[in-house]
Amino acid sequence: MADFIVLEGIDGSGKSSVAKFISKRFDKVYLTREPSDSETGRLAQKIARDDTSPFMDLFLYLADRAEHTERIKKKLAEGYDVVCDRYWGSTAAYQSAHDEIDLGYAVEIQKPFILKPSVTFLLDIDPDISLDRISHREEKSKYERLEFLKKVRKNYLEIAEEHDWIIIDVDQELHDVEKLIAKKLF
């Protein structure tokens, strides 16, 4: 049976690096991310830089998820192990960091459009450190603000506890994070 592994965490937590590390450990792997590379996903990436309604963002990410989940199901059925950089937890944690959207609502509305992962890792990091790690980026998203990321992290930790995610402290060397992940997976 193929595995569906999800990596969640705020910007700068190392999700992309860890996803590449994990994907090298499988023979037949599909490495993916959200927002996806679909037309809807590209639009979601664009609005991350625009001043748009949190509800518009939530529903656009949800539309991308519906399409992306079908692609993930297909790859799993073809025998691929799937490693996903962000999934439903990201949408819930980020969008409910806005005052207008309740965390419970952001979780519930997604349920018809998600596939339960084999395992989800929350790569947990202090927002001050994460912002320092991404300070070199030329373009910043509207989400990359300290107070906002503090709310996102709090939401992530609440979701992780409720859904039995594995929390990994990533305020350490990448090699040490990879060893912790490998112990849990392999």
Secondary structure, DSSP 8 states (H G I E B T S, - for coil): ---EEEEE-STTS-HHHHHHHHHTT-SSEEEEESS-SSHHHHHHHHHTTS---HHHHHHHHHHHHHHHHHHHHHHHHTT-EEEEES-HHHHHHHHTTSTTS-HHHHHHTTGGG----SEEEEEE--HHHHHHHTTT-SS--TT--HHHHHHHHHHHHHHHHHTT-EEEE-SS-HHHHHHHHHHHH-
